[in-house]
């Protein structure tokens, strides 16, 4: 089974405002899939969590046993690693959904600078741009 790295990003123009998520999946360093989804009016944190959930539900990811997530949302990384507690009821539900999807897998969450997350950021912003045409 290849090593799976996933870069995710959520975007919200306004908070809340028009929102979307994007992600790029890599197997052994080679991009194998990208995705984006417009979310309507939502907060940035909702978009960030949704990006991870959407990526985790991809068939090529569902079969992986070791997944490394990279994102520029330090808050979500710290919530997923247990450093911060999730307090908002909507975010608690999203984290529980994500925990369920990832149960039984070896998963890491790593904070990266925004400039290292350009593909996922571009995909999220493209989804908003397309929805607003």
Backbone as a chain_set.jsonl record, in Angstrom:
{"seq": "XXXXXXXXXXXXXXXXXXXXXXXXXXXXXXXXXXXXXXXXXXXXXXXXXXXXXXXXXXXXXXXXXXXXXXXXXXXXXXXXXXXXXXXXXXXXXXXXXXXXXXXXXXXXXXXXXXXXXXXXXXXXXXXXXXXXX", "coords": {"N": [[0.851, -1.182, 0.0], [0.655, 2.175, -0.907], [2.269, 5.135, 0.428], [0.203, 7.631, 1.616], [-0.304, 10.984, 1.164], [-2.044, 13.89, 1.956], [-3.091, 17.037, 1.031], [-4.984, 19.618, 2.28], [-7.479, 22.229, 2.159], [-9.587, 24.832, 3.3], [-11.805, 27.445, 2.385], [-13.247, 30.618, 2.979], [-15.029, 33.374, 2.09], [-15.452, 35.932, 3.818], [-16.742, 35.463, 7.059], [-19.092, 33.95, 8.545], [-19.347, 33.133, 5.017], [-19.394, 32.865, 1.38], [-18.207, 29.661, 0.762], [-15.776, 27.013, 0.352], [-14.039, 23.898, -0.277], [-10.905, 22.277, -0.869], [-8.698, 19.698, -2.051], [-5.721, 17.708, -2.401], [-4.465, 14.598, -3.326], [-1.774, 12.465, -2.777], [0.198, 9.704, -3.749], [2.912, 8.0, -2.715], [4.333, 10.337, -3.305], [3.374, 11.161, -5.785], [0.913, 12.97, -7.457], [-2.357, 11.834, -7.353], [-5.036, 12.37, -7.285], [-7.398, 15.018, -7.224], [-9.685, 17.214, -5.605], [-12.584, 19.307, -5.237], [-15.057, 21.339, -3.665], [-17.946, 23.237, -3.529], [-19.455, 24.885, -0.811], [-21.524, 26.542, -0.113], [-22.847, 29.048, 2.065], [-20.721, 29.362, 4.726], [-18.526, 28.89, 7.587], [-14.967, 29.477, 7.871], [-13.696, 27.5, 9.417], [-15.536, 25.39, 9.249], [-15.282, 24.84, 6.518], [-12.599, 24.038, 6.44], [-12.6, 21.649, 8.008], [-14.394, 20.163, 6.442], [-12.947, 19.836, 4.102], [-10.996, 17.96, 4.873], [-12.647, 15.799, 5.53], [-13.94, 15.264, 3.052], [-11.714, 14.539, 1.488], [-10.851, 12.272, 2.9], [-12.901, 10.514, 2.381], [-12.539, 9.659, -0.217], [-12.254, 6.998, -2.579], [-9.616, 5.927, -3.121], [-8.296, 6.702, -0.885], [-9.748, 5.642, 1.173], [-9.015, 2.951, 1.301], [-6.452, 3.045, 2.235], [-4.03, 2.54, 4.817], [-2.304, 4.115, 6.156], [-2.182, 7.485, 6.524], [-1.277, 10.77, 5.816], [-2.064, 13.946, 6.673], [-1.862, 17.285, 5.556], [-2.105, 20.654, 6.288], [-2.947, 24.173, 6.289], [-4.306, 25.17, 8.411], [-3.795, 25.762, 11.557], [-5.383, 25.568, 13.812], [-7.266, 23.451, 13.266], [-5.487, 21.302, 12.953], [-4.41, 21.186, 15.564], [-6.729, 20.596, 16.981], [-7.42, 18.091, 15.898], [-5.26, 16.574, 16.71], [-5.533, 16.559, 19.39], [-4.447, 18.525, 20.986], [-5.814, 20.917, 21.282], [-9.104, 21.383, 22.533], [-12.226, 20.664, 21.018], [-14.835, 22.903, 20.828], [-17.127, 24.115, 19.707], [-20.428, 23.177, 18.86], [-21.127, 22.39, 16.165], [-18.62, 21.901, 15.054], [-17.746, 19.879, 16.701], [-19.379, 17.793, 15.863], [-18.434, 17.485, 13.228], [-15.767, 16.75, 13.71], [-16.202, 14.315, 15.049], [-17.362, 12.856, 12.966], [-15.198, 12.748, 11.204], [-13.322, 11.371, 12.811], [-14.615, 8.902, 12.895], [-14.561, 8.104, 10.176], [-11.815, 7.8, 9.855], [-11.124, 5.851, 11.645], [-9.166, 3.193, 12.909], [-7.033, 3.574, 11.229], [-3.652, 4.614, 10.656], [-2.92, 7.822, 11.265], [-1.706, 11.061, 10.593], [-1.549, 14.543, 11.354], [-0.426, 17.512, 10.084], [0.736, 20.795, 10.403], [1.253, 23.146, 7.865], [2.935, 25.828, 6.183], [1.12, 28.321, 4.393], [2.084, 28.761, 1.767], [3.042, 26.284, 1.081], [0.866, 24.858, 0.524], [-0.453, 25.283, -1.834], [-1.876, 24.039, -4.001], [-4.236, 22.851, -2.905], [-5.378, 25.153, -1.821], [-5.792, 26.682, -4.153], [-7.68, 25.054, -5.472], [-9.892, 25.166, -3.693], [-10.514, 27.897, -3.83], [-11.09, 28.123, -6.564], [-13.457, 26.657, -6.673], [-15.212, 28.336, -5.266], [-15.109, 30.595, -6.947], [-16.209, 29.546, -9.362], [-18.799, 28.923, -8.509], [-19.828, 31.428, -8.07], [-20.144, 32.608, -10.514]], "CA": [[0.0, 0.0, 0.0], [1.503, 3.371, -0.98], [2.154, 6.189, 1.44], [-0.771, 8.619, 1.163], [-0.22, 12.332, 1.707], [-3.182, 14.682, 1.487], [-3.065, 18.464, 1.344], [-6.363, 20.102, 2.283], [-7.687, 23.625, 2.515], [-10.933, 25.385, 3.259], [-11.81, 28.887, 2.142], [-14.503, 31.31, 3.204], [-14.895, 34.804, 1.815], [-16.318, 36.388, 4.886], [-16.722, 34.349, 8.007], [-19.318, 33.083, 7.382], [-19.503, 33.676, 3.679], [-19.261, 31.812, 0.369], [-17.126, 28.786, 1.218], [-15.483, 25.804, -0.425], [-12.863, 23.164, 0.169], [-10.122, 21.631, -1.909], [-7.692, 18.768, -1.545], [-4.882, 16.989, -3.369], [-4.029, 13.326, -2.767], [-0.52, 11.989, -3.354], [0.63, 8.355, -3.386], [4.368, 7.945, -2.9], [4.806, 11.597, -3.858], [2.778, 11.457, -7.09], [-0.488, 13.387, -7.345], [-3.251, 10.846, -7.964], [-6.425, 12.82, -7.304], [-7.711, 16.295, -6.598], [-11.114, 17.441, -5.489], [-13.03, 20.592, -4.703], [-16.5, 21.319, -3.437], [-18.541, 24.466, -3.035], [-20.203, 24.553, 0.396], [-22.529, 27.55, 0.203], [-22.417, 29.962, 3.111], [-20.163, 28.597, 5.848], [-17.341, 29.469, 8.211], [-13.7, 28.92, 7.425], [-13.43, 26.25, 10.133], [-16.38, 24.363, 8.63], [-14.667, 24.5, 5.241], [-11.355, 23.296, 6.706], [-12.964, 20.286, 8.397], [-15.027, 19.496, 5.307], [-11.885, 19.443, 3.171], [-10.399, 16.712, 5.36], [-13.671, 14.755, 5.415], [-14.11, 14.924, 1.63], [-10.517, 13.811, 1.048], [-10.819, 10.966, 3.569], [-13.94, 9.647, 1.808], [-12.161, 9.221, -1.572], [-11.99, 5.555, -2.61], [-8.199, 5.588, -3.027], [-7.873, 6.999, 0.475], [-10.489, 4.749, 2.071], [-8.3, 1.682, 1.419], [-5.123, 3.269, 2.807], [-3.926, 2.298, 6.255], [-1.473, 5.18, 6.701], [-2.533, 8.723, 5.823], [-0.683, 11.974, 6.381], [-2.757, 15.16, 6.251], [-1.118, 18.531, 5.664], [-3.036, 21.772, 6.127], [-2.457, 25.429, 6.84], [-5.131, 25.544, 9.558], [-3.179, 25.296, 12.788], [-6.46, 25.228, 14.738], [-7.791, 22.112, 12.982], [-4.419, 20.354, 13.278], [-4.326, 21.037, 17.018], [-7.935, 19.912, 17.439], [-7.37, 16.685, 15.492], [-4.211, 15.883, 17.458], [-5.879, 16.571, 20.802], [-3.805, 19.617, 21.718], [-6.932, 21.798, 21.609], [-10.418, 20.762, 22.631], [-13.237, 21.216, 20.111], [-15.894, 23.429, 21.686], [-18.338, 24.485, 18.961], [-21.221, 21.968, 18.583], [-21.025, 21.965, 14.757], [-17.277, 21.365, 14.831], [-17.69, 18.594, 17.413], [-19.998, 16.791, 14.976], [-17.526, 17.247, 12.103], [-14.62, 15.979, 14.209], [-16.663, 12.952, 15.294], [-17.511, 12.226, 11.654], [-13.852, 12.482, 10.709], [-12.765, 10.295, 13.633], [-15.254, 7.663, 12.47], [-14.037, 7.752, 8.852], [-10.396, 7.456, 9.955], [-10.926, 4.84, 12.684], [-8.385, 2.027, 12.528], [-5.94, 3.952, 10.341], [-2.575, 5.418, 11.223], [-3.146, 9.134, 10.665], [-1.017, 12.214, 11.162], [-1.981, 15.874, 10.921], [0.729, 18.399, 10.155], [0.516, 22.173, 9.97], [2.225, 23.643, 6.892], [2.727, 27.213, 5.782], [0.188, 28.487, 3.276], [2.764, 28.633, 0.47], [3.263, 24.862, 0.809], [-0.457, 24.251, 0.36], [-1.018, 26.066, -2.936], [-2.831, 23.299, -4.828], [-5.517, 22.756, -2.193], [-5.902, 26.52, -1.737], [-6.283, 27.04, -5.491], [-8.899, 24.286, -5.742], [-10.984, 25.718, -2.881], [-10.89, 29.206, -4.386], [-11.74, 27.892, -7.86], [-14.842, 26.223, -6.414], [-15.993, 29.542, -4.951], [-15.199, 31.414, -8.17], [-17.165, 28.919, -10.294], [-20.154, 29.015, -7.966], [-20.265, 32.815, -8.082], [-20.27, 33.094, -11.9]], "C": [[0.892, 1.239, 0.0], [1.283, 4.302, 0.213], [1.235, 7.259, 0.87], [-0.556, 9.928, 1.919], [-1.365, 13.132, 1.111], [-3.026, 16.114, 1.975], [-4.495, 18.977, 1.23], [-6.407, 21.582, 2.627], [-9.159, 23.965, 2.423], [-10.825, 26.879, 3.064], [-13.202, 29.425, 2.394], [-14.255, 32.789, 2.976], [-15.91, 35.549, 2.668], [-16.363, 35.224, 5.858], [-17.914, 34.449, 8.953], [-19.476, 33.876, 6.082], [-19.434, 32.546, 2.671], [-18.021, 30.972, 0.69], [-16.978, 27.571, 0.322], [-14.281, 25.114, 0.198], [-12.172, 22.555, -1.038], [-9.106, 20.705, -1.279], [-6.945, 18.114, -2.695], [-4.32, 15.76, -2.669], [-2.789, 12.859, -3.528], [-0.232, 10.585, -2.843], [2.11, 8.262, -3.724], [4.885, 9.177, -3.641], [4.232, 11.997, -5.202], [1.31, 11.827, -6.902], [-1.373, 12.389, -8.077], [-4.701, 11.312, -8.041], [-6.512, 14.199, -6.683], [-9.231, 16.425, -6.541], [-11.398, 18.816, -4.942], [-14.539, 20.538, -4.599], [-16.934, 22.672, -2.9], [-19.472, 24.109, -1.885], [-21.33, 25.522, 0.717], [-21.983, 28.508, 1.246], [-21.968, 29.153, 4.326], [-18.976, 29.356, 6.432], [-16.085, 28.821, 7.639], [-13.406, 27.593, 8.125], [-14.278, 25.103, 9.581], [-15.749, 23.903, 7.32], [-13.386, 23.688, 5.438], [-11.654, 21.842, 7.092], [-13.555, 19.51, 7.213], [-13.997, 19.058, 4.28], [-11.265, 18.112, 3.586], [-11.385, 15.557, 5.211], [-13.829, 14.315, 3.969], [-12.91, 14.133, 1.113], [-10.494, 12.401, 1.631], [-11.834, 9.993, 2.985], [-13.601, 9.156, 0.395], [-11.829, 7.734, -1.561], [-10.511, 5.182, -2.467], [-7.624, 5.872, -1.648], [-8.521, 6.022, 1.452], [-9.757, 3.431, 2.297], [-6.924, 1.824, 2.067], [-5.145, 3.033, 4.313], [-3.089, 3.369, 6.948], [-1.696, 6.43, 5.865], [-1.91, 9.9, 6.572], [-1.398, 13.182, 5.802], [-1.86, 16.364, 6.504], [-2.093, 19.661, 5.401], [-2.467, 23.026, 6.761], [-3.335, 25.955, 7.971], [-4.529, 24.936, 10.827], [-4.239, 24.866, 13.806], [-6.954, 23.799, 14.508], [-6.748, 21.045, 13.295], [-4.37, 20.121, 14.782], [-5.572, 20.387, 17.595], [-7.878, 18.423, 17.092], [-6.303, 15.902, 16.256], [-4.45, 15.915, 18.965], [-5.204, 17.655, 21.622], [-4.861, 20.63, 22.174], [-8.21, 20.976, 21.669], [-11.358, 21.44, 21.637], [-14.416, 21.642, 20.965], [-17.205, 23.691, 20.957], [-19.114, 23.222, 18.582], [-21.127, 21.478, 17.129], [-19.669, 21.343, 14.465], [-17.099, 20.032, 15.551], [-18.262, 17.501, 16.515], [-19.082, 16.471, 13.803], [-16.313, 16.432, 12.546], [-15.018, 14.533, 14.484], [-16.828, 12.186, 13.987], [-16.138, 11.849, 11.098], [-13.18, 11.358, 11.495], [-13.336, 8.945, 13.212], [-14.702, 7.185, 11.122], [-12.608, 7.219, 8.954], [-10.095, 6.376, 10.994], [-10.134, 3.649, 12.132], [-7.211, 2.329, 11.599], [-4.872, 4.696, 11.133], [-2.625, 6.763, 10.513], [-2.301, 10.185, 11.383], [-1.625, 13.481, 10.577], [-0.82, 16.823, 11.148], [0.35, 19.779, 9.634], [1.641, 22.563, 9.01], [1.926, 25.11, 6.597], [1.858, 27.251, 4.534], [0.865, 28.279, 1.914], [3.103, 27.188, 0.115], [1.955, 24.123, 0.545], [-1.197, 24.887, -0.821], [-2.062, 25.32, -3.752], [-4.195, 23.232, -4.17], [-6.168, 24.132, -2.083], [-6.5, 26.949, -3.075], [-7.606, 26.328, -5.79], [-10.092, 24.835, -4.959], [-11.454, 27.048, -3.458], [-11.534, 29.084, -5.765], [-13.188, 27.482, -7.681], [-15.73, 27.412, -6.066], [-16.192, 30.39, -6.197], [-16.235, 30.854, -9.146], [-18.596, 29.048, -9.817], [-20.701, 30.437, -8.05], [-20.385, 33.405, -9.488], [-21.713, 33.308, -12.279]], "O": [[1.797, 1.342, 0.828], [0.26, 4.253, 0.896], [1.461, 7.744, -0.239], [-0.617, 9.972, 3.148], [-1.626, 13.061, -0.09], [-2.852, 16.368, 3.167], [-5.144, 18.792, 0.2], [-5.515, 22.119, 3.285], [-9.881, 23.446, 1.572], [-9.871, 27.509, 3.52], [-14.203, 28.786, 2.072], [-13.374, 33.384, 3.597], [-17.059, 35.757, 2.278], [-16.041, 34.097, 5.481], [-17.774, 34.977, 10.057], [-19.7, 35.087, 6.069], [-19.416, 31.378, 3.06], [-16.927, 31.506, 0.867], [-17.911, 27.157, -0.366], [-13.604, 25.658, 1.07], [-12.781, 22.348, -2.088], [-8.7, 20.89, -0.132], [-7.461, 17.982, -3.805], [-3.773, 15.852, -1.57], [-2.761, 12.858, -4.759], [-0.395, 10.302, -1.656], [2.507, 8.425, -4.877], [5.764, 9.073, -4.497], [4.563, 13.064, -5.718], [0.553, 11.091, -6.268], [-1.177, 12.123, -9.263], [-5.506, 10.73, -8.769], [-5.792, 14.513, -5.735], [-9.955, 15.818, -7.33], [-10.563, 19.418, -4.267], [-15.212, 19.808, -5.327], [-16.363, 23.186, -1.938], [-20.208, 23.126, -1.974], [-22.026, 25.346, 1.717], [-20.777, 28.749, 1.298], [-22.733, 28.364, 4.88], [-18.489, 30.328, 5.854], [-16.139, 27.764, 7.011], [-12.917, 26.658, 7.491], [-13.797, 23.976, 9.459], [-15.691, 22.704, 7.046], [-13.122, 22.753, 4.682], [-11.037, 20.916, 6.565], [-13.244, 18.336, 7.017], [-14.16, 18.013, 3.651], [-11.036, 17.24, 2.747], [-11.0, 14.458, 4.811], [-13.851, 13.117, 3.687], [-13.08, 13.161, 0.378], [-10.157, 11.444, 0.934], [-11.654, 8.779, 3.08], [-14.318, 8.309, -0.138], [-11.187, 7.255, -0.626], [-10.184, 4.223, -1.767], [-6.575, 5.337, -1.288], [-7.906, 5.625, 2.442], [-9.864, 2.848, 3.375], [-6.297, 0.821, 2.41], [-6.143, 3.29, 4.987], [-3.149, 3.521, 8.168], [-1.437, 6.444, 4.662], [-2.007, 10.003, 7.795], [-1.351, 13.422, 4.595], [-1.189, 16.451, 7.532], [-2.824, 19.639, 4.412], [-1.619, 22.961, 7.651], [-3.126, 27.073, 8.442], [-4.729, 23.759, 11.127], [-4.029, 23.922, 14.568], [-7.05, 23.02, 15.456], [-7.084, 19.996, 13.844], [-4.296, 18.976, 15.228], [-5.484, 19.689, 18.606], [-8.252, 17.584, 17.912], [-6.432, 14.69, 16.428], [-3.662, 15.361, 19.732], [-5.374, 17.698, 22.84], [-4.813, 21.134, 23.296], [-8.368, 19.996, 20.941], [-11.288, 22.653, 21.44], [-14.945, 20.845, 21.739], [-18.279, 23.508, 21.529], [-18.527, 22.286, 18.039], [-21.057, 20.272, 16.892], [-19.575, 20.37, 13.717], [-16.383, 19.155, 15.068], [-17.696, 16.412, 16.417], [-18.961, 15.308, 13.417], [-15.88, 15.525, 11.835], [-14.253, 13.617, 14.185], [-16.478, 11.008, 13.903], [-15.954, 10.747, 10.581], [-12.538, 10.488, 10.905], [-12.612, 7.95, 13.178], [-14.412, 6.001, 10.951], [-12.232, 6.298, 8.229], [-8.933, 6.024, 11.2], [-10.401, 3.166, 11.032], [-6.473, 1.418, 11.225], [-5.159, 5.327, 12.15], [-2.401, 6.842, 9.305], [-2.197, 10.193, 12.61], [-2.143, 13.487, 9.461], [-0.294, 16.929, 12.256], [-0.268, 19.919, 8.579], [2.819, 22.346, 9.293], [0.792, 25.565, 6.748], [1.866, 26.323, 3.725], [0.274, 27.683, 1.013], [3.421, 26.897, -1.038], [1.947, 22.905, 0.364], [-2.421, 25.011, -0.8], [-3.053, 25.924, -4.162], [-5.206, 23.526, -4.808], [-7.383, 24.256, -2.238], [-7.592, 27.515, -3.118], [-8.542, 26.941, -6.304], [-11.188, 24.955, -5.508], [-12.656, 27.293, -3.563], [-12.429, 29.861, -6.099], [-14.055, 27.906, -8.446], [-16.871, 27.489, -6.52], [-17.3, 30.85, -6.476], [-17.044, 31.603, -9.693], [-19.507, 29.258, -10.619], [-21.916, 30.627, -8.098], [-20.699, 34.587, -9.633], [-22.002, 33.713, -13.405]]}, "num_chains": 1, "name": "protein.A"}
